Amino acid sequence: MPIHEYHCAKCGARFEYLARRKDDAPETCPQCGGRRLRRELSAFSVAAPAAPAAPACAAAGACRACPAGGCPARGMN
């Protein structure tokens, strides 16, 4: 279910609407009840690639398997 952004011509409010179907759209503005709504282009975020998971021992603080330089999972290189 996509979330679309709308702009109300009557009061200027901008709001998001969760569309349940492809042709689904809000009937009125949630702020003023106006019916002249325009769908806006939505800005979206792009997630960065996930960092590799740290070993369980690093989270527990009991790791002794790392080289003498420190634990790369805990940022101690």
C-alpha positions as CSV (number, residue, x, y, z in Angstrom):
1,M,0.0,0.0,0.0
2,P,1.7,3.2,-1.1
3,I,1.6,6.5,0.8
4,H,0.8,9.5,-1.4
5,E,1.2,13.2,-0.5
6,Y,-1.6,15.6,-1.2
7,H,-2.0,19.4,-1.2
8,C,-5.3,21.1,-0.4
9,A,-6.0,24.2,-2.6
10,K,-8.4,25.6,0.0
11,C,-6.2,25.8,3.1
12,G,-2.7,24.9,1.7
13,A,-2.3,21.9,4.0
14,R,0.0,19.1,2.9
15,F,-0.7,15.6,4.1
16,E,0.0,11.9,3.5
17,Y,-2.6,9.4,2.5
18,L,-2.3,5.6,2.6
19,A,-3.8,4.3,-0.6
20,R,-5.4,0.9,-0.2
21,R,-5.9,0.4,-3.9
22,K,-4.3,1.9,-7.0
23,D,-7.2,4.3,-7.7
24,D,-7.8,5.1,-4.0
25,A,-7.6,8.9,-3.1
26,P,-8.8,11.0,-0.2
27,E,-12.1,12.7,-0.6
28,T,-11.5,15.7,1.7
29,C,-8.7,17.5,3.4
30,P,-8.3,16.4,7.0
31,Q,-7.6,20.0,8.1
32,C,-10.5,22.0,6.5
33,G,-12.7,19.5,4.7
34,G,-11.8,21.0,1.3
35,R,-12.4,18.9,-1.8
36,R,-9.8,20.4,-4.2
37,L,-6.9,18.1,-3.6
38,R,-3.8,17.7,-5.7
39,R,-1.5,14.8,-5.5
40,E,2.1,15.9,-5.1
41,L,5.4,14.3,-6.0
42,S,6.8,12.5,-3.0
43,A,10.3,12.8,-1.8
44,F,11.6,9.4,-0.8
45,S,14.6,8.2,1.1
46,V,17.2,5.7,-0.1
47,A,18.6,3.5,2.6
48,A,22.3,3.0,2.7
49,P,23.6,-0.6,2.6
50,A,23.4,-2.3,5.9
51,A,26.6,-2.6,7.9
52,P,27.9,-6.1,8.5
53,A,26.5,-7.6,11.7
54,A,28.9,-7.6,14.6
55,P,29.7,-11.0,16.1
56,A,27.7,-11.9,19.2
57,C,30.9,-11.8,21.3
58,A,31.5,-8.1,20.4
59,A,28.0,-7.2,21.7
60,A,28.7,-9.1,24.9
61,G,32.1,-7.5,25.3
62,A,33.7,-10.9,25.9
63,C,35.5,-11.4,22.6
64,R,39.1,-12.6,22.7
65,A,39.3,-13.8,19.1
66,C,40.3,-10.4,17.7
67,P,43.9,-9.6,16.8
68,A,46.0,-7.6,19.2
69,G,45.1,-4.4,17.3
70,G,41.5,-4.4,18.6
71,C,38.0,-5.5,17.6
72,P,36.9,-4.3,14.1
73,A,33.3,-4.9,15.1
74,R,33.5,-2.6,18.0
75,G,35.5,0.1,16.1
76,M,38.8,-0.6,18.0
77,N,41.2,-1.1,15.1
